Amino acid sequence: MPPRSLAEAPPDGDLRADVVVVGAGPAGSSAARTLATAGLDVVVVDKADFPREKVCGDGLTPRGVKALDDLGVDTTGWIRHRGLRVFGGGQVVEVDWPQLRSWPSYGLIRTRSDLDTLLADHAAAAGARVHTGVQVTDPFLDEAGRVAGVRALVGPGREPVTWRAPLVISAEGLSGRLAKSLGLVRREDRPLGVAVRRYVRTPRSVDDYLDISFDLSAEGPSADSMPGYGWSFGMGDGTANVGFGLLDTRRGTGAEPRAVLRQWLATLPPEWELGEEHAVTPLRGAGLPMALHRQPAYTRGLLLAGDSAGVVNPFNGEGISYALETGRMAAETAVAALRLPEGPAREVALRRYPARLREEYGRHHRLGMGFLALLDRPDVVRFATAHGLKRPALVNRALRLMGNLSDGREGDRFDRALAVLTRLTPAV
């Protein structure tokens, strides 16, 4: 059953559910699929009609591949990539994704337009009621001030409706209304990045590796481009996704990311055809909310997942993996809570969700924030790339750390050392 728009207000019988999920991106669809598979009645609403654009690099790391596998998504035939080709300090190195027991040894490429539509269809196939073209305006609160549904506008006439449910999951993204309406604002002491990207027609469309560059000008890293990197990800269809991510705008100089992207592209060989004259889509930008930037991730009947909770990895700006994972975790929390009678026991179960996020990601994100502090220094980046990229084993270990890919205490000496370091690091 594909996602459908609401041409008119739904009948009253459709306005109640066990859980309402707001947002049908990776986090929302992951939550909806998990809830529906558990036998709950779930309604998913999204303001856009599908397929729709979403600013993203379109690259799925092995962590994202595993999250899709756990969700039961068939990725047969998708474009695979072996690893990264890293440019920095005048050096270039190709590094494969690590061979680990806990994670696949490959990544995937899929446009967000395709991916999000597929995931919404996947949730609908499990029984979720997926409605697009629905603008959620605010939470519906009961007499105790608890979230008991959402108010929305549907249809061409923007008719007001209210969906009621004991629990609501916000997967709205960075600017979601529900969390803000409850006073859950972004923490200013946490990183907030920004990414810009467009698709270009290029002969570099088919490649086993994803290109990552820290040399964003003829002189290498600069105060305007750090902490950040440029990318070119071949889509396998004659195009590439080309963009730049500034990973922490708190320490930026005010430089415009689009200008940094143009500066970097001007340094590349013209035969790569990655410049603006080869663009097939406009340049678009989006925020990257990092390091559990909105807390708590549960309050008064509302759970936050994906970008709403700010779970983007501060090491590399990766968000899809964590959206899929937190959508599933929020849904698992809701399933466990709704098995309990309404009251204190259910609230205790729901309040375990923020603690679970901090346990899963808080220490790694703290390390990532320290990494951003180093990456903010162009001289350090120049030295590290010029010397570090000559040592593939060192690059492989850095890739495991940055990508949050490890076998933990069951792994090799590096994984065991990383497990100790992570355990000793306070969570954000």
C-alpha positions as CSV (number, residue, x, y, z in Angstrom):
1,M,0.0,0.0,0.0
2,P,1.8,3.2,-1.1
3,P,1.7,6.4,0.8
4,R,-1.3,8.5,-0.2
5,S,-2.2,12.1,0.0
6,L,-5.4,13.2,1.7
7,A,-7.6,14.8,-0.9
8,E,-10.2,15.4,1.9
9,A,-10.4,15.0,5.6
10,P,-10.4,11.4,6.8
11,P,-13.5,9.9,8.3
12,D,-13.7,10.1,12.1
13,G,-12.9,6.4,12.5
14,D,-9.5,7.0,11.0
15,L,-8.6,9.7,13.5
16,R,-7.5,7.5,16.3
17,A,-4.4,5.3,16.5
18,D,-2.1,3.7,19.1
19,V,0.8,5.9,17.9
20,V,1.0,8.9,15.5
21,V,4.3,9.3,13.8
22,V,5.0,12.8,12.3
23,G,7.5,12.6,9.4
24,A,8.0,9.9,6.9
25,G,11.7,10.1,6.4
26,P,14.1,7.3,7.6
27,A,13.4,7.9,11.3
28,G,9.6,8.1,10.9
29,S,9.3,5.1,8.5
30,S,11.6,3.0,10.6
31,A,9.4,3.8,13.6
32,A,6.2,3.1,11.8
33,R,7.4,-0.2,10.3
34,T,8.6,-1.4,13.8
35,L,5.3,-0.4,15.4
36,A,3.1,-2.0,12.7
37,T,5.1,-5.2,12.8
38,A,4.5,-5.3,16.5
39,G,0.7,-5.2,15.8
40,L,0.0,-1.6,16.8
41,D,-2.2,0.7,14.8
42,V,0.1,3.5,13.6
43,V,-0.6,6.6,11.5
44,V,2.2,8.3,9.7
45,V,1.8,11.9,8.4
46,D,4.2,14.0,6.3
47,K,3.8,17.5,5.0
48,A,5.3,16.6,1.5
49,D,4.0,14.4,-1.3
50,F,6.3,11.5,-2.3
51,P,8.7,11.3,-4.1
52,R,10.3,14.4,-2.7
53,E,13.7,15.9,-2.6
54,K,15.8,15.8,0.6
55,V,19.3,17.4,1.0
56,C,21.7,14.6,1.7
57,G,24.9,13.0,0.5
58,D,22.9,9.9,-0.5
59,G,25.7,7.6,0.8
60,L,24.9,4.9,3.3
61,T,27.8,3.6,5.4
62,P,28.0,0.0,6.6
63,R,26.1,1.2,9.7
64,G,23.3,2.4,7.5
65,V,23.3,-0.9,5.5
66,K,22.9,-2.9,8.8
67,A,20.0,-0.6,9.9
68,L,18.3,-1.3,6.6
69,D,18.9,-5.1,7.0
70,D,17.5,-5.0,10.5
71,L,14.4,-3.3,9.1
72,G,13.9,-6.0,6.5
73,V,14.6,-3.8,3.5
74,D,15.8,-5.7,0.4
75,T,18.8,-3.8,-1.0
76,T,19.5,-6.2,-3.9
77,G,20.6,-4.3,-6.9
78,W,21.5,-1.1,-5.1
79,I,24.8,0.6,-6.0
80,R,27.5,-0.6,-3.6
81,H,30.8,1.1,-2.7
82,R,33.9,-0.4,-1.2
83,G,35.1,2.6,0.9
84,L,36.4,6.1,0.7
85,R,39.0,7.9,-1.5
86,V,40.4,10.6,0.8
87,F,42.1,13.7,-0.5
88,G,44.2,15.8,1.9
89,G,47.6,17.5,2.3
90,G,48.4,16.7,-1.3
91,Q,47.9,13.0,-0.7
92,V,45.2,10.6,-2.0
93,V,44.4,7.2,-0.4
94,E,41.7,4.7,-1.0
95,V,40.6,2.9,2.1
96,D,38.1,0.0,2.2
97,W,35.3,-0.2,4.8
98,P,36.6,-2.4,7.6
99,Q,36.1,-6.2,7.7
100,L,34.2,-6.6,11.0
101,R,31.9,-9.2,12.4
102,S,29.3,-6.7,13.6
103,W,28.9,-4.7,10.4
104,P,28.7,-5.2,6.6
105,S,31.9,-4.6,4.7
106,Y,30.3,-2.3,2.1
107,G,28.2,0.8,1.8
108,L,25.3,1.8,-0.5
109,I,24.2,4.7,-2.7
110,R,20.5,5.6,-3.1
111,T,19.0,9.0,-3.7
112,R,16.9,10.2,-0.7
113,S,14.0,10.7,-3.1
114,D,14.1,7.0,-3.8
115,L,15.1,5.9,-0.3
116,D,12.4,7.8,1.5
117,T,9.7,6.7,-0.8
118,L,10.8,3.1,-0.5
119,L,10.9,3.3,3.3
120,A,7.4,4.8,3.5
121,D,6.1,2.0,1.2
122,H,7.9,-0.5,3.4
123,A,6.1,0.9,6.5
124,A,2.7,0.9,4.6
125,A,3.3,-2.7,3.6
126,A,3.5,-3.7,7.2
127,G,0.1,-2.1,7.9
128,A,1.0,1.5,8.8
129,R,-1.4,4.1,7.6
130,V,0.8,6.6,5.7
131,H,-0.6,9.9,4.7
132,T,1.3,12.6,2.8
133,G,0.5,16.3,2.1
134,V,-0.5,16.7,5.8
135,Q,0.7,19.8,7.6
136,V,0.9,19.2,11.3
137,T,0.4,22.5,13.1
138,D,0.8,21.6,16.8
139,P,0.3,18.9,19.4
140,F,-3.1,18.1,20.8
141,L,-2.8,18.2,24.6
142,D,-5.1,16.6,27.1
143,E,-6.3,18.3,30.3
144,A,-3.1,17.3,32.1
145,G,-1.0,19.0,29.4
146,R,0.2,15.7,28.0
147,V,0.5,15.1,24.2
148,A,-2.5,13.0,23.1
149,G,-2.3,13.4,19.4
150,V,-1.6,16.1,16.7
151,R,-3.6,18.8,15.0
152,A,-3.1,19.1,11.2
153,L,-4.4,20.6,8.0
154,V,-5.3,18.3,5.2
155,G,-6.7,18.4,1.7
156,P,-6.7,21.3,-0.9
157,G,-8.9,23.4,1.5
158,R,-6.5,22.8,4.4
159,E,-9.3,21.5,6.6
160,P,-8.3,21.1,10.2
161,V,-8.3,17.6,11.7
162,T,-7.0,16.1,15.0
163,W,-5.5,12.6,15.1
164,R,-5.6,11.2,18.7
165,A,-3.2,8.7,20.1
166,P,-1.7,7.8,23.5
167,L,1.8,8.4,22.1
168,V,3.3,10.6,19.4
169,I,6.8,10.2,17.7
170,S,8.3,13.3,16.2
171,A,10.5,12.5,13.2
172,E,10.0,16.0,11.7
173,G,13.6,16.9,11.4
174,L,15.6,19.9,12.7
175,S,12.7,22.4,12.5
176,G,9.9,20.2,13.8
177,R,7.1,22.1,15.5
178,L,6.0,19.5,18.1
179,A,9.2,19.6,20.2
180,K,9.5,23.4,20.0
181,S,5.9,23.8,21.2
182,L,6.7,21.8,24.4
183,G,9.8,24.0,25.0
184,L,12.3,21.5,23.7
185,V,14.7,23.9,22.0
186,R,18.1,23.1,20.5
187,R,21.1,23.3,22.9
188,E,23.4,26.0,21.8
189,D,26.4,24.2,23.2
190,R,26.1,21.4,20.7
191,P,27.3,21.4,17.1
192,L,25.0,22.4,14.3
193,G,26.4,21.8,10.9
194,V,25.2,22.7,7.4
195,A,25.5,20.9,4.1
196,V,24.9,22.1,0.5
197,R,24.7,19.7,-2.5
198,R,23.6,19.4,-6.1
199,Y,23.6,16.6,-8.7
200,V,25.9,17.0,-11.7
201,R,26.3,15.0,-14.9
202,T,29.8,13.6,-14.9
203,P,32.0,10.8,-16.3
204,R,32.9,10.0,-12.6
205,S,29.4,8.6,-11.9
206,V,30.5,5.0,-11.6
207,D,33.2,4.4,-8.9
208,D,33.9,1.8,-6.2
209,Y,34.9,4.6,-3.8
210,L,33.3,7.8,-2.4
211,D,35.4,10.9,-2.8
212,I,36.1,12.9,0.4
213,S,38.3,16.0,0.2
214,F,39.9,18.2,2.9
215,D,41.8,20.1,0.3
216,L,39.1,22.7,-0.3
217,S,41.4,25.4,-1.9
218,A,44.7,25.6,-3.7
219,E,46.3,26.2,-0.2
220,G,44.5,23.3,1.4
221,P,42.2,23.6,4.5
222,S,41.4,27.1,5.6
223,A,39.6,28.8,8.5
224,D,36.5,29.2,6.2
225,S,36.3,25.5,5.3
226,M,37.1,23.8,8.7
227,P,35.8,21.8,10.3
228,G,34.3,20.4,7.1
229,Y,34.9,18.4,3.9
230,G,33.8,18.2,0.3
231,W,32.3,15.1,-1.3
232,S,31.6,13.6,-4.7
233,F,29.5,10.5,-4.6
234,G,28.9,8.7,-7.9
235,M,25.3,7.7,-8.3
236,G,25.9,5.1,-11.0
237,D,23.3,6.8,-13.4
238,G,25.6,9.3,-15.1
239,T,25.4,11.8,-12.2
240,A,27.2,12.4,-9.0
241,N,26.1,14.0,-5.7
242,V,28.5,16.8,-5.1
243,G,28.5,18.9,-1.9
244,F,30.3,20.4,1.0
245,G,29.5,20.0,4.7
246,L,30.6,22.5,7.4
247,L,30.3,20.3,10.5
248,D,30.2,22.9,13.3
249,T,28.9,26.4,12.5
250,R,29.5,27.6,16.1
251,R,33.2,28.1,15.3
252,G,32.7,29.2,11.7
253,T,34.1,32.5,10.3
254,G,30.8,33.4,8.7
255,A,31.9,32.0,5.3
256,E,29.1,31.0,3.0
257,P,29.2,27.2,2.4
258,R,28.2,27.7,-1.2
259,A,31.3,29.9,-1.7
260,V,33.5,27.2,-0.1
261,L,32.0,24.6,-2.5
262,R,32.6,26.8,-5.5
263,Q,36.2,27.4,-4.4
264,W,36.9,23.7,-4.0
265,L,35.3,22.8,-7.3
266,A,37.6,25.3,-9.1
267,T,40.6,23.3,-7.9
268,L,39.5,20.1,-9.5
269,P,40.4,18.8,-13.0
270,P,38.0,20.2,-15.6
271,E,37.6,16.8,-17.2
272,W,35.9,15.5,-14.0
273,E,33.0,17.8,-15.0
274,L,31.8,18.5,-11.4
275,G,31.3,22.3,-11.7
276,E,28.1,24.3,-11.8
277,E,27.9,24.3,-15.6
278,H,27.3,20.5,-15.4
279,A,24.6,20.7,-12.8
280,V,21.3,19.0,-13.3
281,T,19.6,20.3,-10.1
282,P,19.8,23.5,-8.2
283,L,22.1,23.9,-5.2
284,R,20.2,23.1,-2.0
285,G,21.2,23.3,1.7
286,A,20.1,21.8,5.0
287,G,21.1,21.8,8.7
288,L,22.9,18.9,10.5
289,P,21.8,18.7,14.1
290,M,24.4,16.8,16.1
291,A,25.3,15.3,19.5
292,L,21.8,14.8,21.0
293,H,21.2,18.6,20.6
294,R,17.6,18.5,21.8
295,Q,16.9,17.0,25.2
296,P,15.1,15.2,26.7
297,A,14.2,12.9,23.8
298,Y,11.0,12.0,25.6
299,T,8.5,14.2,27.5
300,R,4.7,14.2,28.2
301,G,3.8,11.6,25.6
302,L,6.2,12.8,22.8
303,L,9.3,10.8,21.7
304,L,11.9,12.4,19.4
305,A,13.8,10.4,16.7
306,G,16.3,11.2,14.0
307,D,17.1,14.9,13.4
308,S,14.4,15.9,15.8
309,A,16.6,14.5,18.6
310,G,19.8,15.7,16.9
311,V,21.5,12.4,16.5
312,V,23.8,13.3,13.5
313,N,27.3,11.9,14.1
314,P,29.6,14.9,14.8
315,F,32.6,13.0,13.4
316,N,31.3,13.0,9.9
317,G,27.9,14.5,9.5
318,E,26.3,11.0,9.0
319,G,22.6,11.0,9.8
320,I,20.6,8.3,7.9
321,S,22.0,5.4,10.0
322,Y,21.1,7.1,13.2
323,A,17.7,8.2,12.0
324,L,16.9,4.5,11.1
325,E,18.2,3.3,14.5
326,T,16.5,5.9,16.7
327,G,13.2,5.4,14.8
328,R,13.4,1.8,15.7
329,M,14.4,2.5,19.3
330,A,11.6,5.0,19.8
331,A,9.1,2.5,18.4
332,E,10.4,-0.3,20.6
333,T,10.0,2.0,23.6
334,A,6.4,2.8,22.6
335,V,5.6,-0.9,22.1
336,A,6.9,-1.8,25.6
337,A,5.2,1.2,27.2
338,L,1.8,0.5,25.7
339,R,1.8,-3.0,27.0
340,L,1.7,-1.4,30.5
341,P,-1.3,0.3,32.1
342,E,-1.5,4.0,31.7
343,G,0.2,5.6,34.7
344,P,3.5,5.6,36.5
345,A,4.7,2.2,35.2
346,R,4.2,3.4,31.6
347,E,6.0,6.6,32.3
348,V,9.0,4.8,33.7
349,A,9.2,2.7,30.5
350,L,9.0,5.8,28.3
351,R,11.7,7.7,30.3
352,R,14.2,4.9,29.6
353,Y,14.3,6.2,26.0
354,P,16.5,9.3,26.5
355,A,18.8,7.2,28.7
356,R,19.1,4.6,25.9
357,L,20.1,7.3,23.4
358,R,22.8,8.6,25.7
359,E,24.1,5.1,26.3
360,E,24.1,4.3,22.6
361,Y,25.6,7.5,21.3
362,G,26.5,10.0,24.1
363,R,30.1,8.9,24.6
364,H,30.9,8.6,20.9
365,H,29.3,12.0,20.3
366,R,31.5,13.5,23.1
367,L,34.6,12.1,21.3
368,G,33.2,13.6,18.1
369,M,32.9,17.0,19.6
370,G,36.6,16.8,20.7
371,F,37.5,15.7,17.1
372,L,35.7,18.8,15.7
373,A,37.8,21.0,18.0
374,L,40.9,19.6,16.4
375,L,39.4,19.7,12.9
376,D,38.7,23.4,13.4
377,R,42.4,24.1,13.2
378,P,43.6,24.1,9.6
379,D,47.2,23.6,10.6
380,V,46.4,20.4,12.4
381,V,44.3,19.2,9.4
382,R,47.1,19.9,7.0
383,F,49.7,18.1,9.1
384,A,47.4,15.1,9.8
385,T,46.4,14.6,6.2
386,A,49.8,15.1,4.8
387,H,51.4,12.6,7.1
388,G,48.5,10.4,8.1
389,L,47.2,9.6,4.6
390,K,50.6,7.9,3.9
391,R,49.7,5.2,6.5
392,P,46.7,3.2,5.2
393,A,46.4,1.3,8.5
394,L,46.1,4.5,10.4
395,V,43.4,5.8,8.0
396,N,41.5,2.5,8.4
397,R,41.4,3.0,12.1
398,A,40.3,6.6,11.8
399,L,37.5,5.4,9.5
400,R,36.3,2.9,12.1
401,L,36.4,5.6,14.8
402,M,34.6,8.3,12.8
403,G,32.1,5.9,11.3
404,N,31.3,4.3,14.7
405,L,32.1,0.9,13.4
406,S,33.6,-1.5,15.9
407,D,33.4,-5.0,17.3
408,G,33.8,-3.6,20.7
409,R,35.5,-5.7,23.4
410,E,35.1,-8.8,21.1
411,G,37.2,-7.1,18.4
412,D,40.9,-6.6,17.8
413,R,43.3,-4.6,19.9
414,F,42.2,-1.3,18.4
415,D,38.5,-2.1,19.0
416,R,39.3,-3.1,22.6
417,A,41.3,0.1,23.2
418,L,38.5,2.1,21.6
419,A,35.9,0.4,23.9
420,V,37.9,1.4,26.9
421,L,38.3,5.0,25.7
422,T,34.6,5.2,25.0
423,R,33.6,3.8,28.4
424,L,35.8,6.3,30.1
425,T,34.4,9.3,28.2
426,P,31.5,11.1,29.8
427,A,28.3,11.1,27.7
428,V,27.0,14.3,26.2
